[in-house]
């Protein structure tokens, strides 16, 4: 009977597979290549590079969000004009976390972070009006920039042989531009005209564009 049990044990052992010393060493080497060994005093979620120094590296790599440009169509107008539409476009130095835009005193509108253009239509703008863009970044830093739909008087200059000028004569002068005030530097070639024939005109800051009587001067 003891002999039979020993034989059965030998058969069972022969049917099983065991790692020898070389096989076990090979398995340990494979596991070392796949996994990081646990270090004393560190959990799985801890940084090998301590958090304080990691934050300093992150700070060096961080750039605060900035609005590189902000423009609006129909932003420069003669006093008395009416602006009904404007396209506002902008560029940023990086993708924002949030962005919103506000037209005059209207409620600010939240925009998708990928948008770089906002179109306004159906407006009746007759006075200086601000449009404000505000953006934030991943650290919640915030920056705003303003573009203005502005209205200015128009000035005219040129030469004529007429002693007095009607509105049509002023509008026909060779030079004109929007201006923030009465002062203006310009060059006119008088040619056959006398220097006193050079005229400068400024339309008052009211009424329809180029429709009110002008303030004129001759030199």
Backbone as CSV, one residue per row, in Angstrom:
resi,resn,N_x,N_y,N_z,CA_x,CA_y,CA_z,C_x,C_y,C_z
1,UNK,0.810,-1.215,0.000,0.000,0.000,0.000,0.839,1.260,0.000
2,UNK,1.834,1.387,0.824,2.674,2.580,0.766,3.327,2.736,-0.575
3,UNK,3.690,1.678,-1.208,4.334,1.731,-2.512,3.387,2.287,-3.550
4,UNK,2.094,1.923,-3.479,1.108,2.410,-4.431,0.930,3.917,-4.299
5,UNK,0.890,4.390,-3.033,0.729,5.846,-2.820,1.916,6.609,-3.362
6,UNK,3.081,6.088,-3.184,4.279,6.756,-3.696,4.254,6.808,-5.203
7,UNK,3.759,5.763,-5.828,3.673,5.738,-7.295,2.674,6.770,-7.787
8,UNK,1.530,6.875,-7.116,0.506,7.838,-7.514,1.035,9.277,-7.379
9,UNK,1.797,9.519,-6.324,2.366,10.859,-6.116,3.366,11.205,-7.206
10,UNK,4.114,10.211,-7.633,5.090,10.442,-8.695,4.393,10.770,-10.006
11,UNK,3.277,10.096,-10.265,2.521,10.355,-11.505,1.940,11.756,-11.491
12,UNK,1.374,12.156,-10.350,0.773,13.504,-10.246,1.835,14.582,-10.445
13,UNK,3.004,14.360,-9.826,4.087,15.331,-9.962,4.558,15.428,-11.394
14,UNK,4.574,14.309,-12.103,5.031,14.319,-13.495,4.071,15.081,-14.385
15,UNK,2.787,15.099,-14.009,1.802,15.791,-14.839,1.832,17.310,-14.641
16,UNK,2.379,17.799,-13.536,2.437,19.234,-13.266,3.694,19.844,-13.863
17,UNK,3.579,21.194,-14.193,4.726,21.920,-14.730,5.224,22.927,-13.706
18,UNK,6.528,22.910,-13.478,7.137,23.810,-12.510,8.224,24.644,-13.182
19,UNK,8.397,25.934,-12.677,9.504,26.755,-13.144,10.780,26.330,-12.453
20,UNK,11.826,26.160,-13.242,13.110,25.923,-12.609,13.730,27.274,-12.247
21,UNK,14.922,27.297,-11.751,15.562,28.534,-11.293,15.737,29.535,-12.424
22,UNK,16.119,29.065,-13.609,16.302,29.961,-14.753,14.975,30.558,-15.197
23,UNK,13.945,29.745,-15.210,12.620,30.239,-15.604,12.084,31.281,-14.656
24,UNK,12.299,31.051,-13.353,11.849,32.018,-12.354,12.590,33.345,-12.506
25,UNK,13.873,33.311,-12.780,14.651,34.538,-12.978,14.154,35.305,-14.202
26,UNK,13.802,34.564,-15.260,13.284,35.191,-16.474,11.952,35.880,-16.195
27,UNK,11.091,35.260,-15.409,9.794,35.846,-15.076,9.953,37.133,-14.273
28,UNK,10.862,37.135,-13.297,11.105,38.341,-12.494,11.601,39.486,-13.369
29,UNK,12.487,39.156,-14.322,13.007,40.181,-15.226,11.895,40.786,-16.078
30,UNK,10.975,39.964,-16.552,9.846,40.454,-17.349,8.959,41.383,-16.523
31,UNK,8.689,40.998,-15.291,7.851,41.828,-14.434,8.510,43.162,-14.115
32,UNK,9.818,43.156,-13.902,10.535,44.401,-13.640,10.428,45.362,-14.813
33,UNK,10.391,44.834,-16.022,10.297,45.688,-17.212,8.900,46.285,-17.348
34,UNK,7.890,45.622,-16.808,6.516,46.082,-16.947,6.078,47.042,-15.842
35,UNK,6.583,46.895,-14.676,6.078,47.624,-13.519,7.188,48.411,-12.830
36,UNK,6.758,49.481,-12.144,7.684,50.281,-11.344,7.670,49.746,-9.922
37,UNK,8.820,49.500,-9.402,8.898,48.989,-8.036,8.437,50.042,-7.037
38,UNK,7.716,49.644,-6.050,7.265,50.558,-5.006,8.469,51.026,-4.191
39,UNK,8.496,52.347,-3.923,9.574,52.905,-3.120,9.065,53.235,-1.735
40,UNK,9.922,53.098,-0.782,9.559,53.339,0.603,9.121,54.789,0.808
41,UNK,7.963,54.975,1.438,7.485,56.322,1.754,6.697,56.989,0.644
42,UNK,6.465,56.308,-0.488,5.717,56.902,-1.605,4.518,56.035,-1.949
43,UNK,3.390,56.736,-2.220,2.209,56.036,-2.698,2.159,56.069,-4.210
44,UNK,1.184,55.424,-4.772,1.094,55.349,-6.235,0.778,56.697,-6.863
45,UNK,0.135,57.613,-6.117,-0.266,58.905,-6.687,0.735,60.018,-6.403
46,UNK,1.807,59.767,-5.721,2.771,60.810,-5.377,3.680,61.108,-6.552
47,UNK,4.127,62.390,-6.661,5.080,62.778,-7.696,6.493,62.435,-7.242
48,UNK,7.286,61.827,-8.128,8.692,61.609,-7.800,9.401,62.945,-7.630
49,UNK,8.984,63.933,-8.481,9.504,65.292,-8.388,8.529,66.043,-7.498
50,UNK,8.941,66.497,-6.335,7.993,66.978,-5.340,7.114,68.089,-5.900
51,UNK,5.897,68.188,-5.354,4.878,69.093,-5.888,5.353,70.538,-5.947
52,UNK,6.115,70.981,-4.949,6.571,72.378,-4.916,7.426,72.701,-6.131
53,UNK,8.351,71.810,-6.469,9.225,72.075,-7.605,8.508,71.860,-8.928
54,UNK,7.577,70.927,-8.935,6.774,70.736,-10.142,5.963,71.998,-10.453
55,UNK,5.437,72.648,-9.397,4.690,73.884,-9.584,5.578,74.981,-10.161
56,UNK,6.826,75.039,-9.718,7.747,76.053,-10.241,8.014,75.834,-11.731
57,UNK,8.147,74.583,-12.144,8.341,74.282,-13.565,7.095,74.671,-14.356
58,UNK,5.921,74.348,-13.787,4.666,74.715,-14.456,4.555,76.229,-14.599
59,UNK,4.997,76.976,-13.571,4.935,78.440,-13.628,5.842,78.995,-14.720
60,UNK,7.009,78.377,-14.888,7.926,78.830,-15.928,7.341,78.599,-17.319
61,UNK,6.574,77.529,-17.465,5.989,77.194,-18.770,4.683,77.950,-19.039
62,UNK,4.124,78.575,-18.014,2.815,79.227,-18.133,2.928,80.600,-18.777
63,UNK,2.014,80.874,-19.697,1.877,82.200,-20.301,0.451,82.672,-20.105
64,UNK,0.292,83.833,-19.502,-1.050,84.366,-19.268,-1.730,84.651,-20.598
65,UNK,-3.022,84.399,-20.643,-3.771,84.631,-21.871,-3.769,86.116,-22.226
66,UNK,-3.757,86.406,-23.521,-3.746,87.794,-24.000,-4.595,87.903,-25.258
67,UNK,-5.229,89.048,-25.422,-5.971,89.348,-26.646,-5.020,90.113,-27.556
68,UNK,-4.552,89.453,-28.610,-3.568,90.078,-29.500,-4.178,91.202,-30.330
69,UNK,-5.402,91.001,-30.783,-6.057,92.027,-31.610,-7.561,91.928,-31.442
70,UNK,-8.239,93.061,-31.618,-9.698,93.130,-31.564,-10.138,94.245,-32.500
71,UNK,-10.867,93.900,-33.541,-11.287,94.895,-34.531,-12.780,94.757,-34.816
72,UNK,-13.351,95.840,-35.316,-14.769,95.844,-35.683,-14.939,96.591,-36.997
73,UNK,-15.754,96.039,-37.876,-16.074,96.757,-39.109,-17.012,97.915,-38.786
74,UNK,-17.004,98.936,-39.660,-17.829,100.139,-39.474,-17.533,100.815,-38.131
75,UNK,-16.257,100.827,-37.768,-15.885,101.396,-36.465,-15.530,102.880,-36.543
76,UNK,-15.370,103.427,-37.739,-15.014,104.839,-37.893,-16.043,105.499,-38.798
77,UNK,-16.813,106.448,-38.239,-17.951,107.011,-38.962,-18.041,108.515,-38.760
78,UNK,-18.686,109.150,-39.713,-18.943,110.584,-39.591,-20.119,110.810,-38.664
79,UNK,-20.038,111.856,-37.857,-21.144,112.202,-36.969,-22.412,112.403,-37.797
80,UNK,-23.495,111.803,-37.333,-24.766,111.867,-38.048,-25.077,110.578,-38.787
81,UNK,-24.062,109.726,-38.981,-24.294,108.447,-39.648,-24.961,107.465,-38.689
82,UNK,-25.506,106.378,-39.221,-26.114,105.316,-38.422,-25.482,103.987,-38.799
83,UNK,-24.986,103.284,-37.813,-24.390,101.963,-38.040,-25.412,100.905,-37.670
84,UNK,-25.711,100.020,-38.614,-26.697,98.967,-38.364,-26.063,97.588,-38.195
85,UNK,-24.806,97.433,-38.607,-24.160,96.117,-38.519,-22.661,96.280,-38.311
86,UNK,-22.074,95.297,-37.633,-20.633,95.305,-37.422,-20.163,93.883,-37.149
87,UNK,-19.035,93.511,-37.764,-18.406,92.213,-37.511,-17.196,92.437,-36.610
88,UNK,-17.202,91.787,-35.462,-16.102,91.909,-34.502,-15.240,90.651,-34.602
89,UNK,-13.939,90.820,-34.825,-13.017,89.681,-34.914,-11.843,89.911,-33.966
90,UNK,-11.238,88.799,-33.518,-10.129,88.921,-32.579,-9.188,87.733,-32.697
91,UNK,-7.976,87.918,-32.170,-6.996,86.836,-32.087,-6.476,86.773,-30.656
92,UNK,-6.132,85.549,-30.217,-5.619,85.315,-28.873,-4.263,84.627,-28.955
93,UNK,-3.520,84.667,-27.877,-2.216,84.001,-27.874,-2.324,82.510,-27.561
94,UNK,-3.518,82.054,-27.106,-3.735,80.631,-26.847,-5.233,80.382,-26.695
95,UNK,-5.602,79.130,-26.644,-7.011,78.747,-26.502,-7.524,79.202,-25.138
96,UNK,-8.674,79.881,-25.081,-9.195,80.340,-23.790,-9.970,79.248,-23.065
97,UNK,-10.132,79.436,-21.773,-11.020,78.567,-20.997,-12.458,79.030,-21.179
98,UNK,-12.662,80.338,-21.099,-13.981,80.937,-21.343,-13.791,82.243,-22.098
99,UNK,-14.846,82.689,-22.781,-14.825,84.013,-23.391,-16.259,84.526,-23.501
100,UNK,-16.386,85.838,-23.340,-17.689,86.476,-23.457,-17.522,87.844,-24.094
101,UNK,-18.604,88.339,-24.685,-18.556,89.629,-25.373,-19.781,90.441,-24.980
102,UNK,-19.593,91.753,-24.861,-20.685,92.638,-24.453,-20.772,93.811,-25.409
103,UNK,-21.945,94.021,-25.953,-22.211,95.144,-26.865,-22.911,96.242,-26.073
104,UNK,-22.223,97.382,-25.924,-22.763,98.535,-25.192,-23.239,98.088,-23.806
105,UNK,-24.475,98.429,-23.433,-24.992,98.082,-22.115,-25.799,96.791,-22.128
106,UNK,-25.783,96.076,-23.254,-26.506,94.812,-23.329,-25.847,93.777,-22.413
107,UNK,-26.579,92.729,-22.083,-26.021,91.659,-21.255,-24.881,90.971,-21.998
108,UNK,-23.832,90.611,-21.273,-22.698,89.916,-21.887,-23.145,88.549,-22.395
109,UNK,-22.578,88.143,-23.524,-22.924,86.858,-24.138,-21.737,85.899,-24.039
110,UNK,-21.974,84.720,-23.457,-20.932,83.701,-23.388,-20.745,83.055,-24.755
111,UNK,-19.495,82.873,-25.156,-19.177,82.321,-26.474,-18.440,81.003,-26.333
112,UNK,-18.597,80.139,-27.329,-17.792,78.921,-27.393,-16.324,79.319,-27.496
113,UNK,-15.451,78.564,-26.842,-14.042,78.958,-26.776,-13.339,78.919,-28.125
114,UNK,-13.933,78.289,-29.135,-13.299,78.218,-30.454,-13.651,79.403,-31.352
115,UNK,-14.629,80.207,-30.961,-15.114,81.311,-31.797,-14.127,82.472,-31.780
116,UNK,-13.916,83.085,-32.957,-13.052,84.263,-33.062,-13.736,85.385,-33.848
117,UNK,-15.061,85.294,-33.996,-15.800,86.331,-34.716,-17.221,86.403,-34.176
118,UNK,-17.728,87.623,-34.035,-19.103,87.851,-33.625,-19.713,88.908,-34.533
119,UNK,-20.835,88.596,-35.154,-21.500,89.520,-36.077,-22.730,90.122,-35.407
120,UNK,-22.859,91.441,-35.522,-24.028,92.154,-35.005,-24.804,92.742,-36.176
121,UNK,-26.104,92.564,-36.179,-26.968,93.132,-37.213,-28.209,93.719,-36.544
122,UNK,-28.944,94.525,-37.313,-30.184,95.092,-36.794,-29.987,96.134,-35.709
123,UNK,-28.826,96.762,-35.672,-28.541,97.782,-34.671,-28.900,99.172,-35.200
124,UNK,-28.999,100.125,-34.291,-29.182,101.536,-34.654,-28.205,102.343,-33.815
125,UNK,-26.974,102.350,-34.246,-25.911,102.986,-33.471,-25.619,104.361,-34.067
126,UNK,-25.780,105.404,-33.251,-25.556,106.772,-33.716,-24.551,107.531,-32.851
127,UNK,-24.084,106.899,-31.795,-23.114,107.535,-30.886,-22.024,106.524,-30.547
128,UNK,-20.914,107.033,-30.020,-19.793,106.149,-29.669,-20.280,104.981,-28.822
129,UNK,-19.934,103.767,-29.242,-20.416,102.546,-28.588,-19.264,101.569,-28.399
130,UNK,-19.101,101.071,-27.177,-18.023,100.129,-26.871,-18.490,98.682,-26.969
131,UNK,-17.593,97.839,-27.483,-17.793,96.395,-27.499,-16.627,95.797,-26.723
132,UNK,-16.918,95.042,-25.656,-15.882,94.544,-24.751,-15.803,93.020,-24.825
133,UNK,-14.594,92.530,-25.087,-14.326,91.087,-25.093,-13.542,90.736,-23.830
134,UNK,-13.977,89.685,-23.126,-13.297,89.218,-21.914,-13.026,87.724,-22.041
135,UNK,-11.774,87.326,-21.786,-11.406,85.907,-21.890,-10.662,85.486,-20.617
136,UNK,-10.718,84.183,-20.314,-9.972,83.624,-19.184,-9.169,82.426,-19.669
137,UNK,-8.161,82.027,-18.864,-7.365,80.858,-19.233,-7.491,79.760,-18.180
138,UNK,-6.657,78.726,-18.314,-6.764,77.552,-17.445,-6.480,77.870,-15.979
139,UNK,-5.862,78.984,-15.704,-5.617,79.396,-14.317,-6.595,80.477,-13.871
140,UNK,-7.624,80.682,-14.675,-8.671,81.668,-14.402,-8.160,83.108,-14.438
141,UNK,-6.995,83.327,-15.045,-6.553,84.704,-15.306,-7.498,85.318,-16.339
142,UNK,-7.844,86.568,-16.141,-8.830,87.226,-17.002,-8.233,88.481,-17.634
143,UNK,-8.594,88.720,-18.898,-8.154,89.928,-19.585,-9.290,90.413,-20.482
144,UNK,-9.429,91.731,-20.592,-10.481,92.337,-21.416,-9.872,93.335,-22.390
145,UNK,-10.558,93.524,-23.501,-10.133,94.516,-24.482,-11.380,95.127,-25.116
146,UNK,-11.280,96.408,-25.480,-12.437,97.149,-25.981,-12.180,97.672,-27.390
147,UNK,-13.185,97.554,-28.242,-13.166,98.209,-29.543,-14.387,99.129,-29.602
148,UNK,-14.232,100.280,-30.222,-15.286,101.292,-30.215,-15.800,101.575,-31.612
149,UNK,-17.108,101.597,-31.751,-17.734,102.147,-32.963,-17.822,103.648,-32.717
150,UNK,-16.979,104.395,-33.414,-16.793,105.816,-33.097,-17.388,106.717,-34.179
151,UNK,-17.713,107.930,-33.752,-18.276,108.943,-34.654,-17.466,110.233,-34.488
152,UNK,-17.059,110.828,-35.627,-16.216,112.015,-35.606,-16.699,113.004,-36.664
153,UNK,-16.361,114.276,-36.471,-16.668,115.248,-37.528,-15.758,115.020,-38.734
154,UNK,-16.176,115.538,-39.871,-15.382,115.403,-41.090,-14.833,116.768,-41.486
155,UNK,-13.569,116.770,-41.890,-12.947,118.007,-42.347,-12.653,117.904,-43.842
156,UNK,-12.685,119.055,-44.514,-12.425,119.137,-45.958,-11.384,120.225,-46.208
157,UNK,-10.546,120.031,-47.194,-9.575,121.051,-47.563,-9.308,120.985,-49.070
158,UNK,-8.875,122.121,-49.580,-8.557,122.175,-50.996,-8.503,123.605,-51.486
159,UNK,-8.494,123.804,-52.787,-8.380,125.141,-53.381,-9.589,125.408,-54.277
160,UNK,-9.959,126.654,-54.342,-11.065,127.078,-55.199,-10.915,128.572,-55.469
161,UNK,-11.479,129.024,-56.573,-11.425,130.455,-56.891,-12.699,131.171,-56.488
162,UNK,-13.583,130.475,-55.759,-14.836,131.099,-55.344,-14.636,131.895,-54.064
163,UNK,-15.281,133.030,-53.984,-15.166,133.894,-52.809,-15.920,133.308,-51.626
164,UNK,-17.017,132.622,-51.874,-17.782,131.966,-50.807,-18.153,130.567,-51.276
165,UNK,-18.334,129.662,-50.336,-18.557,128.266,-50.679,-19.891,127.766,-50.156
166,UNK,-20.632,127.137,-51.021,-21.841,126.428,-50.611,-21.432,125.011,-50.195
167,UNK,-22.377,124.268,-49.642,-22.064,122.905,-49.210,-21.506,122.062,-50.354
168,UNK,-22.103,122.187,-51.523,-21.655,121.388,-52.664,-20.212,121.718,-53.023
169,UNK,-19.831,123.009,-52.870,-18.456,123.413,-53.162,-17.480,122.786,-52.166
170,UNK,-17.900,122.729,-50.897,-17.036,122.128,-49.874,-16.860,120.634,-50.120
171,UNK,-17.957,119.958,-50.437,-17.881,118.516,-50.683,-17.010,118.199,-51.891
172,UNK,-16.858,119.192,-52.783,-16.064,118.978,-53.990,-14.576,119.264,-53.785
173,UNK,-14.195,119.754,-52.605,-12.781,120.012,-52.345,-11.982,118.712,-52.429
174,UNK,-10.706,118.833,-52.757,-9.915,117.646,-53.096,-9.559,116.745,-51.922
175,UNK,-9.582,117.257,-50.689,-9.197,116.436,-49.545,-10.276,116.396,-48.484
176,UNK,-10.431,115.246,-47.815,-11.388,115.137,-46.715,-10.981,113.963,-45.827
177,UNK,-11.362,114.042,-44.558,-11.054,112.967,-43.616,-11.840,113.177,-42.335
178,UNK,-12.075,112.079,-41.624,-12.656,112.191,-40.297,-11.590,112.728,-39.354
179,UNK,-12.014,113.531,-38.382,-11.033,114.143,-37.484,-11.627,114.284,-36.097
180,UNK,-10.760,114.182,-35.084,-11.213,114.331,-33.713,-11.297,115.777,-33.264
181,UNK,-10.846,116.724,-34.077,-10.881,118.137,-33.704,-10.669,119.021,-34.915
182,UNK,-10.519,120.327,-34.675,-10.387,121.275,-35.780,-8.978,121.329,-36.336
183,UNK,-7.996,120.945,-35.553,-6.624,121.001,-36.030,-6.345,119.939,-37.083
184,UNK,-5.629,120.339,-38.139,-5.322,119.386,-39.214,-4.130,119.888,-40.011
185,UNK,-3.197,118.996,-40.298,-2.085,119.341,-41.186,-2.376,118.749,-42.556
186,UNK,-2.224,119.564,-43.596,-2.460,119.061,-44.947,-1.650,119.881,-45.936
187,UNK,-1.482,119.344,-47.117,-0.714,120.013,-48.170,-1.601,120.198,-49.389
188,UNK,-1.621,121.423,-49.896,-2.389,121.747,-51.101,-1.481,122.499,-52.062
189,UNK,-1.461,122.065,-53.292,-0.718,122.773,-54.339,-1.648,123.805,-54.967
190,UNK,-1.429,125.088,-54.646,-2.331,126.137,-55.118,-2.289,126.309,-56.624
191,UNK,-1.180,125.997,-57.274,-1.076,126.110,-58.725,-1.327,127.530,-59.178
192,UNK,-2.297,127.694,-60.049,-2.606,129.017,-60.604,-3.412,129.868,-59.632
193,UNK,-3.904,129.238,-58.555,-4.701,129.981,-57.589,-3.781,130.743,-56.643
194,UNK,-4.304,131.823,-56.060,-3.534,132.559,-55.061,-3.594,131.789,-53.744
195,UNK,-2.600,131.962,-52.872,-2.621,131.249,-51.591,-3.903,131.465,-50.795
196,UNK,-4.538,132.623,-50.969,-5.769,132.902,-50.224,-6.930,132.056,-50.696
197,UNK,-6.743,131.303,-51.790,-7.821,130.473,-52.308,-7.858,129.103,-51.652
198,UNK,-6.905,128.814,-50.742,-6.892,127.521,-50.061,-7.916,127.559,-48.931
199,UNK,-8.790,126.550,-48.889,-9.892,126.523,-47.930,-9.792,125.307,-47.017
200,UNK,-10.272,125.491,-45.780,-10.373,124.399,-44.812,-11.754,124.484,-44.184
201,UNK,-12.466,123.362,-44.130,-13.830,123.364,-43.616,-14.026,122.228,-42.630
202,UNK,-14.787,122.510,-41.558,-15.130,121.503,-40.560,-16.628,121.520,-40.359
203,UNK,-17.255,120.339,-40.520,-18.693,120.270,-40.285,-18.963,120.169,-38.796
204,UNK,-19.983,120.884,-38.320,-20.312,120.837,-36.885,-20.630,119.417,-36.441
205,UNK,-20.580,119.186,-35.121,-20.791,117.842,-34.587,-22.266,117.574,-34.318
206,UNK,-23.090,117.754,-35.341,-24.520,117.444,-35.239,-25.078,117.348,-36.640
207,UNK,-26.288,116.823,-36.755,-26.947,116.770,-38.049,-26.496,115.606,-38.892
208,UNK,-26.975,115.582,-40.123,-26.643,114.507,-41.045,-25.223,114.669,-41.569
209,UNK,-24.587,113.570,-41.966,-23.220,113.666,-42.506,-23.142,114.604,-43.695
210,UNK,-22.212,115.521,-43.633,-21.948,116.445,-44.737,-23.201,117.156,-45.212
211,UNK,-24.099,117.513,-44.271,-25.342,118.177,-44.667,-25.520,119.531,-43.997
212,UNK,-24.888,119.709,-42.831,-25.014,120.992,-42.126,-24.029,122.011,-42.715
213,UNK,-24.311,123.302,-42.570,-23.345,124.323,-43.015,-22.009,124.114,-42.311
214,UNK,-20.943,124.384,-43.012,-19.607,124.138,-42.481,-18.991,125.394,-41.884
215,UNK,-18.079,125.163,-40.945,-17.232,126.245,-40.445,-16.039,126.283,-41.405
216,UNK,-15.831,127.391,-42.073,-14.797,127.437,-43.095,-13.768,128.518,-42.775
217,UNK,-12.603,128.332,-43.328,-11.557,129.360,-43.212,-10.769,129.383,-44.490
218,UNK,-10.230,130.543,-44.849,-9.386,130.688,-46.031,-8.033,131.199,-45.599
219,UNK,-6.966,130.743,-46.262,-5.631,131.219,-45.935,-4.956,131.728,-47.200
